[in-house]
Amino acid sequence: MAGLAFLAPSLVGVGGFLLLPVGVVLGISLARWDLVGPAHWAGAGNYRSLLTDPAFGQSLAVTAVFVLLVIPVQTALGLAAALLLDQRLPGSTWFRAILVLPWISAPLALGVVWRWLFDPSDGAINGLLGHRIEWLTSPTLALPSVAAVTVWTNVGYVALFFLAGLAGIPPQYAEAARIDGAGPWQGLRRITLPLLRPTTLFVLTTGVISSFQVFDTIYAMTQGGPAGRTTVVAYAIYREAFVNFRIGRAAAMSVVLFLLLIAVTIAQQGYFRRRTTYELG
């Protein structure tokens, strides 16, 4: 009882701001509602309509491609930045602060700035390149451009966590590897990367969840265009709810996204469970 009493304030927050909203969304997903009139029971009708909706299937495919573009690149760049910062070179403190600035900035504001930078007529990027490129209106370049901005935003976040993971590795492990004749690449592959697996699991899990839920950057830069090539699931949910005013279908899409994220997270944890060491003592 004493333990529950101490947990009660946190449990109230979890219940009021996490469990209750999830329950409300589940309830709304079983109804037809336009946000103004009364809701009508639809049962599983919203979910059945999603199974035959090519636009929703396309948004899932776009989201999957976006995640595949973002996660490997931002993880690799974050790890590389952390390894450099761990060397404590001159100016590394300032570089660390600069690296994390995009992540702590408002995504919508960053999206507006990058939309100007990518502007085909007056953008700074085309000005530097000397010729016109339709970065955000080309069906081929739009999604990679948004993915590049997302990577740029998140690299500092990933690097900070990898830097914390590197600080937790006892230095005698690297010293023993050097005594045994291991070079820098062998030490990274055989010592550093295996001991960073708990950090890698955390970075990948939070990164995948964040990438599946990306909205602000898409809204500011492309608004789902061109021709739906950047319409990720989160933007499709927004458009279904607040443009088409089909709240029930939007809630059903949210539930599908929620279940998909749970499945991906469980798969990641299952992959890393037997490959991860948490005790270094």
VENWOTA-V633898 format. One record per backbone hydrogen bond with DSSP energy under -0.5 kcal/mol. CO is the residue of the C=O (numbers start at 1). NH is the residue of the N-H. E is the energy in kcal/mol with one decimal. If there is no record, write none. Layout:
BEGIN
<<CO NH E> <CO NH E>>
END
This chain:
BEGIN
<<1 5 -2.1> <2 6 -2.0> <3 7 -1.8> <4 8 -1.4> <7 11 -2.7> <8 12 -2.5> <9 13 -1.7> <10 14 -2.6> <11 15 -2.8> <12 16 -2.8> <13 17 -2.5> <14 18 -1.5> <14 19 -2.2> <15 20 -2.6> <18 22 -1.8> <19 23 -2.3> <20 24 -2.5> <21 25 -2.6> <22 26 -2.3> <23 27 -2.1> <24 28 -2.7> <25 29 -2.3> <27 30 -1.3> <28 31 -2.0> <30 42 -2.9> <30 43 -1.7> <31 33 -0.6> <32 40 -2.4> <33 247 -2.0> <33 248 -0.7> <40 32 -3.5> <42 45 -2.0> <44 48 -2.4> <45 49 -2.3> <46 50 -1.3> <47 51 -1.3> <48 52 -0.8> <50 53 -1.1> <52 54 -0.8> <53 57 -1.8> <54 58 -2.4> <55 59 -2.1> <56 60 -2.0> <57 61 -2.0> <58 62 -2.9> <59 63 -2.2> <59 233 -0.5> <60 64 -2.3> <61 65 -2.3> <62 66 -2.5> <63 67 -2.6> <64 68 -2.2> <65 69 -1.9> <66 70 -2.1> <67 71 -2.4> <70 74 -2.8> <71 75 -2.1> <72 76 -2.3> <73 77 -2.8> <74 78 -2.0> <75 79 -2.3> <76 80 -2.4> <77 81 -2.5> <78 82 -2.2> <79 83 -2.4> <80 84 -1.9> <81 85 -2.6> <82 86 -2.1> <84 87 -1.2> <84 89 -0.5> <85 88 -1.7> <89 92 -2.0> <91 95 -2.3> <92 96 -2.3> <93 97 -1.7> <94 98 -2.4> <95 99 -2.5> <96 100 -1.3> <97 101 -0.7> <98 101 -0.7> <98 102 -0.5> <99 156 -0.5> <100 104 -1.5> <101 105 -0.7> <102 105 -0.7> <106 110 -2.3> <107 111 -2.5> <108 112 -1.9> <109 113 -2.1> <110 114 -2.7> <111 115 -2.0> <112 116 -1.6> <113 117 -2.2> <114 118 -2.2> <116 119 -1.2> <117 125 -1.7> <117 126 -0.6> <118 135 -0.5> <119 123 -1.5> <123 127 -1.6> <124 128 -2.1> <125 129 -2.1> <126 130 -2.2> <126 131 -0.6> <133 135 -1.8> <134 138 -1.1> <138 142 -2.3> <141 145 -2.2> <142 146 -2.1> <143 147 -2.6> <144 148 -2.3> <145 149 -1.8> <146 150 -2.2> <147 151 -2.5> <148 152 -2.5> <149 153 -2.0> <150 154 -2.0> <151 155 -1.7> <154 158 -2.3> <155 159 -2.8> <156 160 -2.1> <157 161 -1.5> <158 162 -2.3> <159 163 -2.6> <160 164 -2.0> <161 165 -2.2> <162 166 -2.5> <163 167 -1.9> <164 168 -0.9> <165 168 -0.5> <166 169 -1.3> <168 170 -0.6> <170 173 -1.5> <170 174 -0.6> <171 175 -2.0> <172 176 -2.4> <173 177 -2.0> <174 178 -2.2> <175 179 -2.1> <176 180 -1.8> <177 182 -2.7> <178 181 -1.4> <183 187 -2.7> <184 188 -2.2> <185 189 -2.5> <186 190 -3.2> <187 191 -1.9> <187 192 -2.3> <188 193 -2.9> <191 195 -1.6> <192 196 -1.1> <193 196 -0.6> <194 197 -1.2> <196 200 -2.9> <197 201 -2.8> <198 202 -1.9> <199 203 -2.8> <200 204 -2.9> <201 205 -2.5> <202 206 -2.5> <203 207 -2.2> <204 208 -2.7> <205 209 -2.2> <206 210 -2.4> <207 211 -2.5> <208 212 -2.4> <209 213 -1.2> <211 214 -1.0> <212 234 -0.5> <215 219 -3.1> <216 220 -2.4> <217 221 -2.2> <218 222 -2.2> <218 223 -3.2> <222 225 -1.8> <224 230 -1.4> <224 231 -0.6> <226 229 -1.9> <228 231 -1.2> <230 232 -1.6> <232 236 -2.3> <233 237 -2.5> <234 238 -2.0> <235 239 -2.6> <236 240 -2.4> <237 241 -2.2> <238 242 -3.0> <239 243 -1.5> <239 244 -2.4> <240 246 -2.7> <245 247 -0.7> <246 250 -2.1> <247 251 -2.5> <248 252 -2.1> <249 253 -2.4> <250 254 -1.9> <251 255 -2.2> <252 256 -2.3> <253 257 -2.3> <254 258 -2.6> <255 259 -2.7> <256 260 -2.3> <257 261 -2.4> <258 262 -2.0> <259 263 -2.3> <260 264 -2.4> <261 265 -2.6> <262 266 -2.5> <263 267 -2.2> <264 268 -2.3> <265 269 -2.5> <266 270 -2.5> <267 271 -1.9> <268 272 -2.2> <269 273 -1.7> <270 274 -0.6> <272 275 -1.1> <272 276 -0.6> <273 276 -0.7> <278 280 -0.6>>
END
